[in-house]
Structures are given as structure tokens and as C-alpha cells.
Amino acid sequence: MGLIKDIYSVAFYEKFGQAVAEVHPSFDKQKFIETIYEGDFAQKEWKERMKHTTVVLHQFMPENFPETVVLIDKIIENLKKNKFTEGNLAFIFFADYIEMYGLDDFKTSAKAFVSITQFISCEFAVRPFILKYKEQMIDEMTKWSFHENHHVRRLASEGSRPRLPWAMAIPFLKKDPSSILPILENLKNDPSEYVRRSVANNLNDIAKDNPQIVLETANKWKGHSKETDAIIKHGCRTLLKQGHPEILSHYGLESTNIELSSFEIKTPIVKIGDYLQFQFHLNNKNEEAKTIRLEYAVHYKKSKGHLAKKVFKISEKIYQPNQLIKVDRNQSFKLITTRVFHTGVHQLSIIINGTESEVLDFELIK
């Protein structure tokens, strides 16, 4: 598999340039490609290439923004007609174009998002509009939550997430997300799982700053439908990992008479690149069946010497009375780009229905 930045190739620009020229007769395809490759294009990473494509395309589009938006719609229709990679990540520069050049034209841009997001997602591009126009943009996105197209409905939820990963945060929504709750309410029964998953992710974002709002939503939506129950469960995943008492109670997850025994780290010294191996026994000593959410926490040693806890789920299932099980697990310490490992004493604990067990030490070495 090639590098993501290589989706921007000569072949791509040739084909894209042709699609533009067919609906925009004054477009100079050759000059466009030459301008793309001027300077240090080869050194640019994916996002830089995407932004560069936006800027170069702008030089070849009409100066009048609404006119350009009409043209972008025509280009997209032509790309679809030619079956040229609909929804391909490469075309995210269309959304970026609206973000870069349409911020002062709310009406035209809002309309453009509705049409472009049906071809390539616009959740990153809408965020500066939320920051600038606040309630006006949220009102517009609330209307999108009723749209016939599931991509537009998803944009209403995904674009308004207070903590959308890799995107700019929306501080006023982190502080008070009440203005986006009607969007989630409208979409809680959406026929598309793609949309419902976005609703769950939005709830999970809200839970990080306003857990009480999510708990109230969970109680309000509980038992509404199988799909809505799944949204709540996924939307409360951070609260469940944190062992939040109210959400554990909501799911009937309590740890009384659930016995942990023979908890042992089989590899008390672990080399970076190897696996931590551990085992334990679990017994439901209650007289009735119990749902047990089983997790473990690794308390990673950080660069400044403190420990930071990360929770990993093992399972969540019903255990019969006096059912005894043995659990063996491996936790990887292989090097990955998203985590830096530091040598020294780390810790491990088992979490049963949100209650953390005794903590065992292990040492990470090079």
C-alpha cells in the first residue's frame, strides 16, 4: 500500500483537470497541472498537498464565490458521471475550498456543504463556521438533521462534535452543548447506522466535559429501541471506562460478591517490543446471574515519572451463579507511532464492573 500523499499524482490531476475542463471551458488544464507541481510539491505531506490543491484550484476558478460553488457542483456531477472515485479522500479539497474562501458568505457556504458532503465529507470544514456564526450555524445544522440524504444528516452530528478528533475544538460547545442536543434527539432513531454511530460519538465527546447531560440523555432514551440503546452504550463508553457510578448503575453493573483470585503477572519484567502476560480467576458468587463488564488498566510510566492509566475492555457478558472462569491475556508493548514507552515500573489492575482491583507492578526494560 502506497503513502496517502500519493493519491495526489499526475494521473489524478490529469483526470481531475479533464473533468473540470468539460464543465468549465475557460479552464487551462495544462497550466493548472504545471502550477500544482511548481516548487516543492514532492516534499509536501498529504495535508499540505490537499491545501495546495485548494489554493491552486482557486486561481483557476471564478472570482465570484457563489459562481464557483455552482461550478463545483457541476464538477462533482461530472466526476460522478465519469465514475471517478466518488467519495475518495483526495477530493476533500472541495470542502477545504468552502472553508478557506466561503467563511464570509454564510448562506452560499451552508448550501455548498449540503451538496458537497454527499460526495466527500465536510465535518472538518464546517467547524470554523460554527466558531464564527455559533447559533446561526447550529440552527442550520439542526435543519440538516431532517435531510433526506444520510451524509447530510451525519454531517449535522459529526460536524458539531465538541471534540472531533484531528479537528479544531469548539470551546463553547465543550462548555455548554445544549444547543446541539436537538440534533442528537432528531437523529437517535436514524435508519442509518453510519449516522447513529456519529450520534454516539458526539455523546461520548459531551461526556468528557458534561457527564451529567449524557446521563440524563441515557435515562431519557433508555428502552426506546434496540438501536437507541446501542447509541447510549457506545456514547457512554468513556464514562464506563472511568467507572462512573451512575452509568454503572444505569446498566446494573455492580461488583458485590464477584470474586477476583489468583491474579498474577506471568512476565514481571517485559522488554519493549514484547508482551505483558497475566492471568486471573473470576467467580460470580451471587445467587443470581450477573452481567459483568471486565476490563484491565495499564498504568503507563510517563516521561516525567508519573503514571497514566489506560483502560482496555476484555468482555461484557452474563455470568451464571457460582460460574468460575480463568482469564489469560497478553498486552502488547510493540512500538507504535501513537505511543511512546518509557522504561521503569508500570502497573496493572483488573476492573470488575467499574471497581478496580489490587494493583500489581511490572518492569519495562529496553
N, C-alpha and C positions, 0 to 999 in steps of 0.2 A: 504494500500500500504506500502510495507517494505522500509527500508532505501536503498539508492542507492548503498552503500558499500556492501550490502548483495548479490549483483549479483555475488560476488566472494565467492561462497560457496563450500563445499566439493563436492557436486553433480556436480557443474560446473567444478571443476578441474578434477574430475573423468572422466567426459565425454570428456573434452578437452584433457586430458592426453591420453585417448584411441585413439582419432583422430590423435594425434601426433605419438603415437606408431605404428599405422597402416602404416605410410609412412616413419618412422624413426626407423628401427628395434633395434638400439642400445640404444634407449631412455628408461630410467628406470622410468616408470610411478610412481611407489610407492615412490621411492626416491625423485622424483620431488614434489609430494604432501607433503611428510614429510618436505622437505626443505621450501616449501611455508609456512607451519604452525609453523616452528621454531620461537622462540622468541615471539614478542608482536603483532602477526598478528591481534588478536581480538581488540587491541586498535587502529589499523590503520584506518584512514578515507579512502574514496573511492579512491582519487588520490594516496594516499600512497600505497594502496593495488595494484593499477594498476601498479605503478612504481616498486613495489616489485616483481610483477609477471614478469615484463620485465627482471629485474636483475636475478631472479631465472631461467627463461627460457634460458637466455644467458649461464648459467653454463652447460646447457644440450644440447646446440647447437654446431655445428662445429666451430672451432676457425676461420676458413676462412670465412670472411663476405659474399663474393659472393655465396659461397656454402650454407650458412644459408638462404640467400634471395631465392634461388631456393627451399630450403626446406619449407620456409614459404609459398611460392606459392602452394606447394603440400599439405601442412596442410590446407590452405584455401579451396583448391579444395575438399579435403576430408570432411571438415566441411559443405560445400555446398551440397555435395553428401548425407551426413547424415542428411541434413536439420537442422543443429544445429545453430539456431538463427542467420541467416545471417544479417549482419549489426548491430548486438547487440552491445551496448555501451561497454560491457565487453571486446570486442576484440580490443579496442583502443591500447592495449599494442603492437600490431603488428606495428602500426605507430610509437609508442614510441620507439620500438626496433631500427627502422631505424634512428630516431633522436639521440638516445644515442650511437649507435655503428657504424653508417654509415657516420658520418659527414666528415670523411677524404676520403671517396670513393664516389665522386660526381656521377660518371657515373652509378654505381650499384644502388645507393640510388634513383636517379632520375627515373630509370626504376622500382624500387621497389614501389615507390609512385604511379606510373600509375596503377600497378596491385593491390596493397593493397587498394587504395581508392575506388575501385569498390566493395569492401567488407565492409570496415569501413573507415570513413572519415579521411583524413590526414592533414587537414588545419592547425592544431597546429604544427605538426611535421615538415612541410616544412619551417617554419619561421627561425630557426637557419641557414638553408641552404641559404635563401635569404640574411641574415645578413653576412654570410661568403663569398658567391660566387657572391652576388649582380647581375650584369647584366647577368652573365652566367646562373644563376638560373631563372631570369626573362625571358631570351630567351627560356629556356626550357619550362617554364610555358606558354609562348606565343604559342609554338607548341601544348601544351595540349589543348589550346582553340579551336583547329581544330579536336580534338579526336572524334571518333565515339561514345564513351560512355559518357553519360551526367554527371556521377560522376566525370570523369576526367576533363571535361570542367568546371564544377563547382569549382573543386579544383584550377584551374588556376585563377579564380576570387576571391574565398573565401580566399584562402591561401595568396593572395597578398594584402589583405585589409590593408591599413596603420595602422588602429586602431582596429583590430579584437578583440572583447570583450573576456576577460579571457585569452588572449594570449599576448606574448611579442610584444610590438610595433616595428615598423620598422622605425626608425628615418629618414633615407634618403628618404623613400617614403612619409613621412609626409611633409618633406621639399620640395621635388620635385617628384610628382607622374607621370611625363611624360612617364617614361619607362613602366608603366602598362596600359596606355591609349589604346595602340593597343589591349591588351587582352579584354578590355571592348568593344572596337569597334567591334572586331570579334564576340562577344557574344551578342550584342544588339538585334539581331533577333533570338536568340536561340529558338528552338521549345519547350524547357523545361522551365516551369515556375520556377522550382527549381533553374535553372541556372540564369534566368533573375532576380529573386529576389536577388541573390547574387551580380549581376552586380549593382543593385540599392543600395544595402548595401555598396558596395565598393565606389560608387559615393558619398553616404552620408558621409562616412569616409573622403573622399577627401575634401568635402565641409567644414568640420570643420577647415581645415588648409589652403585650397586653393579654396575659394568660386568662384573666377573668372573662374577657369578652368572648374568647374561644370556648371556655367552659359553659358560658351562658348559651352560646350558639349550639354547642353539643347537646345540652339538655333540651333545647327548643326543637332541634331536628331529630332527636333520638326516636327510633322506631318508625320514622316517616316512610322509609323504604329501604330495601337492601342496599341500593346504590348510595343513598344518603348516609346510611350507617358506615359504609366503606369510606366515604369522603371524610366523615368525622374522625374515623380511626386513623386515616393517613394524615389528616390535618392536625391531629394531636400527638404525632409521633415524637416531637421534641419534648412535650410535656410528659409523655410516658417514659421516655429515656431519662428525664430528670427526676422520675419517681414522684411527680406532683400528686399529692394526696387526693385532691378532688377528682382528678381524671382517673386515678386508680380505682377510686370508689365508684365512679361512673360505670366502669367496666367490671365491677365486682372483683377486683384483683386485690385480695388481702392475703397476707403471708402467715396468718396464725396456723400453727400445727403443721407447717410444711418444713420438714427437717432436712437440713443440708449436712452431709457427713463425708468423711474420707476425702476432703478437699486437699488436693496435692498438686504441686508443680513438679512435673517429671523432669524438667530441664531448668534447674535453678540458675544455671549460667548459660546464656544464649548469645551466640555470635550474630552480629549484624549480617543479614543475608540468610539466616536460618529461621527455624520456627520455635516458638514457645509452646511447649506441650503441657497440658494439665488435664486433671480428671476430678470427678466428684460423684457422689451418690445423692439422690433426691427421693424423699419419701413423703407422699401425701398422707399424713396421719389423722386426717379428718374422717368423720364417719360418712361424709358425702363427697361426691365428685367435685373437683375444683378446677377452675381454669387457672393455669399457671403460666405467667409470662416470665420466661427465663432469659437472662442476659448476663454478660460479664463486662467488667470495666477494666481497661488497661490504664493505669496512671503513669503516663509517659513522663520521663525526666526531660525538662526543657533546658535551653541554653543557659538560663540564669540559675539553674539548680532546683527550681520549684517543680512540682508535679502537676500535670494537666490530665484530667480524666476524659476518656473517650469510651462511650458505651456501644457494645456490639450485641445484637439480638441473636439468641440461639433458637428459640421457638416460642410459640404460644399455643397451648392446646389443653384439652381436658384430661385430668388425671383421675383415675378411679380411687376409691378409698383404699388406703394402705398399698397403693401402687409404688413400687420401688424401681428406680431406673439408675443406670450408670451412664454418665456423660463423659466422653473423651473429646477434647478439642485441641486444634493447632491454631496459633496466631502467628501470622507471617511478620517477619522483620526484614523482608527483602526490600532493597532500596527502591523507592518510587519517587517520582518528581514532586508529588504533593506533600510528602512528609520527610522531615529531616530527623534522623535518630541520633540521640546523644547517649554516650556510654555512661554506665553507673547504675545505681539501684533504681529499679522501676517497681511498680506494684500491680497486683492483680486481685480482683474481688469478683464474687458471684452475686448477682442481683435477682431476687425472687419477688415477683410482683411489686417491684419498686423498692424493696428493702435490701440494702447492701449488707453482704456477709462480712466475716472477718477478712482482713486484707493480708495477702502473702507477698513477700519480697522476692524478686529475682534480679539477677545482674545481667546487664547487656554489655558485651565486650566487642572489640574490633576483631 
